[in-house]
Amino acid sequence: MNRSWEFGVNHLRQRTLTECSELRTKLLQTIMIIGTGIDIVNIERIERVMGRWGNHFLGRVYTEREISWCQRKSHSSECFAIRFAAKEAFLKAIGTGLRNGIQWTDIEVENDPIGRPLLSLHRRAKEVAHARRIERTFLTLSHDRPFAVAHVLLEGKDDENSDR
């Protein structure tokens, strides 16, 4: 084998490995978990609240799209309960609860074309997420009567001025 060719290949390999390592380091330094939250809801409790407060409760907590989506389901209370758990889990993950002007309807649970749940943030929730440099949300939902559970993971860029 030609020594200069071998040197060239090894040099290129080392350079590529170094560049990959540098890129990996940059990614690890800049992308991080900003928050995580989990919530569990008793579906029967949501049924009781819906029975007592009806549309007043639904309109205060859920968006029109969520209400429409859940009312089309044969077990609508499970659908509402799991969305309530998702909203609570998001509020825990972001660390503010309903403070800072965030409203229930600022947090919306949608589904992509294959049914995967997604969080959509609106108004004040979107502003707070932007201020905290949150770039992506991950949502997992599950239910087994009488419980519905949701987990939210918030990912974003590291704030260089942060003491984390």
C-alpha positions in Angstrom: 0.0 0.0 0.0 1.2 3.5 -0.8 2.4 5.2 2.4 1.2 8.6 1.3 -2.3 7.3 0.5 -2.4 5.4 3.8 -1.5 8.6 5.6 -4.1 10.6 3.7 -6.9 8.1 4.7 -5.8 7.9 8.3 -5.6 11.7 8.4 -9.1 12.0 6.9 -10.5 9.4 9.3 -9.0 11.2 12.3 -10.2 14.6 11.1 -13.8 13.2 10.6 -13.8 11.6 14.1 -12.6 14.9 15.6 -15.2 16.9 13.8 -17.9 14.4 14.9 -16.7 14.6 18.5 -16.7 18.4 18.4 -20.2 18.4 16.9 -21.4 16.0 19.6 -19.9 18.1 22.3 -21.6 21.3 20.9 -24.9 19.5 20.7 -24.6 18.1 24.3 -23.8 21.6 25.6 -26.6 23.3 23.9 -29.6 20.9 23.9 -30.8 19.8 27.3 -33.9 18.8 29.2 -35.5 22.0 30.5 -38.2 20.2 32.5 -40.2 17.1 33.1 -43.6 16.6 34.5 -46.0 13.7 35.2 -49.6 13.7 36.3 -52.2 11.1 37.1 -56.0 11.8 37.0 -58.9 9.7 38.2 -61.2 9.5 35.2 -64.2 9.1 37.5 -63.3 12.5 39.1 -63.4 14.2 35.7 -66.7 12.5 35.0 -68.1 14.0 38.2 -66.8 17.5 37.4 -68.2 17.3 33.9 -71.6 16.1 35.3 -71.7 19.0 37.8 -70.2 21.9 35.7 -70.8 20.6 32.1 -69.9 23.1 29.4 -68.6 25.7 31.9 -65.9 23.3 32.9 -65.2 22.1 29.3 -64.9 25.7 28.0 -62.6 26.8 30.8 -60.2 23.9 30.5 -60.3 22.7 26.9 -60.0 24.3 23.5 -62.8 24.0 21.0 -60.7 21.5 19.0 -60.1 19.3 22.1 -63.8 19.4 23.0 -64.8 18.5 19.5 -62.2 15.7 19.4 -63.2 14.2 22.7 -67.0 14.4 22.2 -66.6 12.3 19.1 -65.1 9.5 21.2 -67.2 6.7 22.7 -65.5 7.2 26.0 -65.2 11.0 26.0 -64.5 11.2 29.8 -61.3 9.2 29.3 -60.3 11.6 26.5 -60.9 14.7 28.6 -59.2 13.1 31.6 -56.0 12.3 29.7 -55.9 15.8 28.3 -56.3 17.2 31.7 -53.4 15.1 32.9 -51.3 16.3 30.0 -52.0 20.0 30.8 -51.1 19.4 34.5 -47.9 17.5 33.5 -46.9 20.4 31.2 -47.5 22.9 34.0 -45.3 20.8 36.3 -42.6 20.5 33.7 -42.4 24.2 33.0 -42.4 24.9 36.7 -44.9 27.7 37.0 -48.3 26.0 37.4 -51.1 28.4 36.4 -49.1 31.4 37.5 -47.7 34.0 35.0 -51.0 34.3 33.3 -51.1 30.8 31.7 -54.6 29.6 31.1 -55.8 26.0 30.7 -56.7 26.7 27.1 -53.1 28.0 26.3 -52.1 24.3 26.5 -53.7 22.1 23.8 -53.4 18.4 23.2 -53.6 17.4 19.5 -52.9 14.3 17.6 -50.8 13.9 14.4 -52.2 12.0 11.4 -51.1 8.7 12.9 -52.6 9.5 16.3 -49.5 10.4 18.2 -50.3 13.0 20.9 -48.7 16.5 20.6 -48.7 19.6 22.7 -49.5 22.9 21.1 -48.8 26.0 23.1 -50.8 29.2 22.6 -50.7 32.7 24.0 -49.0 33.0 27.4 -47.9 29.3 27.6 -46.1 29.8 24.3 -44.5 33.1 25.5 -43.2 31.4 28.7 -41.9 28.4 26.8 -40.0 30.8 24.4 -38.6 32.7 27.3 -37.3 29.5 28.8 -35.8 28.5 25.5 -38.0 25.5 25.1 -37.8 24.2 21.5 -39.5 20.8 21.6 -42.1 19.1 23.8 -42.6 15.4 24.1 -45.9 14.0 25.4 -46.8 10.4 26.4 -50.3 9.5 27.4 -51.8 6.3 28.8 -55.0 5.3 30.6 -56.4 2.2 32.3 -59.6 2.9 34.1 -59.9 4.5 36.5 -56.7 6.3 35.9 -55.2 8.5 33.1 -51.5 9.4 33.1 -49.5 11.9 31.1 -45.7 12.6 31.0 -44.2 15.7 29.4 -40.6 16.3 28.6 -39.4 19.8 27.6 -36.2 20.1 25.6 -34.4 23.3 24.7 -31.2 25.2 24.5 -29.0 25.8 27.5 -29.1 29.3 28.8 -25.5 30.4 29.0 -26.4 32.7 31.9 -28.1 29.9 33.8 -26.6 28.5 37.0 -27.8 24.9 36.1 
